[in-house]
Amino acid sequence: MFTQEKNRFYQGPSDNPTAEITFVHLPDGALSVDHTYVDGSLRGQGLAERLLDAVADLARKEGRKLTGTCSYAARQLRDNPKYADVKV
């Protein structure tokens, strides 16, 4: 459903995605989500959560932990128990 690149998952055109999540690789090996975007016309459909799920699945697959500096990811990682196994 999403296209994966080195530091992001997105939907739509690469240069103008309709939904996107970006992350950076931290020195300790963790991934830090630093940006989540969903176009206004697509909000309320769970896309942001599915994008975060994609990053969490990548972290699990690679044996990494996950943190967030964007407000959405930070809140979800703190409050949603489905991310307990990967959050820093």
Secondary structure as GFF3:
##gff-version 3
##sequence-region A 1 88
A	DSSP	beta_strand	3	5	.	.	.	ID=ss1
A	DSSP	beta_strand	8	11	.	.	.	ID=ss2
A	DSSP	beta_strand	19	25	.	.	.	ID=ss3
A	DSSP	beta_strand	31	38	.	.	.	ID=ss4
A	DSSP	three_ten_helix	40	42	.	.	.	ID=ss5
A	DSSP	alpha_helix	47	62	.	.	.	ID=ss6
A	DSSP	beta_strand	66	68	.	.	.	ID=ss7
A	DSSP	alpha_helix	71	79	.	.	.	ID=ss8
A	DSSP	three_ten_helix	81	83	.	.	.	ID=ss9
###
